[in-house]
């Protein structure tokens, strides 16, 4: 078993000291602990907080940064802390209880959709809080996972929802040739803890704005029916539907189709025989037709 060795350093007058290790103890993403309660699942950090002069601790991949209170100087205690940390680790003491490294168990499976150009990749964890569609690489500049996916030459569009990614491909490849490669890429990307989507407002994230606009009662009823009865069904096929507008002059509902629904050969049938019929039945005399503005 490899022996832990630690080098300690602190500039005179600096409240922070660095403890650099010869092997990995943390994740690629730093974790900051402000007090012992923060460290309830980090036994090593708890040991440090038992020292009365320790104010905060940051755990990095191969180092610890310890901040002290102004009751003493690091030169008085730094060697003692270094030895204590080294002994703790070499005696088999745990660093983190819940996660031993930066990876979490992740599984991703591929699922075909009614649209032959689209494959749905479902993860066993939440990816995003809102559905987003990316038509090209420029739209994905603030979205790390879709951005990486566009680096595959056969990827045409990316739609990402709560726990799945729907990918539309060009016809240059069959899904049989590329599905395993994409599935493993997405799984590894998630497992490594990479950011899926950065916090930003995109031109295609209109869904959350619908509820902040002043919809009239009829429009609000249409949105409610789409949310409750239609969206779960199309989501299971790797797609999404958004309310766009209602034209009272011809009683027409305009919607936006996303993901596997966009460009799907069966989307017209779904609109006319599914969505349109349901809205006509639930809102008699108020709906005449449903049209996809991007279909």
C-alpha positions, 0 to 999 in steps of 0.5 A: 500500500502506498504511504501518504506523504504530506508537504506543508507550507504557509507564508508568514502572516497568511491565514491559510496553509497548504497541505499537499499530498503525494496521491489523490484524496479528493475530487476534481471539483473542490469542496469547501467546508465552513464548519464541522456541520458541513463536514458530517460526511467527511471524517478527515475534515472533521478531525481538522475542525476539532482543532480550535484554531481551524476556521475553514477547510477546502478539499482539493484533488491532492491537497488541503487548504486550511484557514486559521483563526487569528489566535496564533500563527501557522509556524507554531502549529503547521508541523503538528497538523501535517503529522496528524494528517499524515498519521490519520491517512496512513492509519486508514482514516476515511476522507469522505464517507459517501463518495470515494472520488469524483465519480458517481454510478451512472447508467445510460441506455439508448431507446429508439423513437418514432422518428428514425433520425432520433435516438433517445439516451436516458440517464438514471439521474436528473440532468436539467431542470428545464427542457432545452433544444439546440439546433446547431453548435452556436446555440450550444456555446453555454451548454457543455454537453450539447456542445461536445455532442456537436463535435460528432460529425453526424449530430444534427440537433440536440434536445435535452430534458430532465433525465434524457438527451434526444439526438437527431443525426444526419443521414451519413451514419446509421444508428447501429454504427454510432449508438454505442459510442454516443451512449458511452460518451454521455455516460462518461460525461455525466459520471465525471461530474461535468456541467451539463448546462450552464445557467443562462437564458437561451432563445429556445427556452420559452417554456418557463416564460409561458407561465409568466405571461398574461395568458387569457383563460382559454390559452391557460386551459390549452397550456394546462391540457398540453402539460397534463395529458400531452407532454408526458406522452411525447416525452416518452418518445424523446420529444416535447411540445410547447404552446406557441399561440392561439388564434381566436379568429379561426380557433387554431392552436399553434405549437412548437415540436421539439426533440424526436417530435420535430421532423418526425414522419408521424408528427402530422398524424399525432397532431391531428389524431391525438393532440387536436382531437383531445383539445376538441373533445376537452374544449368543445366549440373552441378548437378547430385545428392544431398546427406545428409552426416548425412542422 
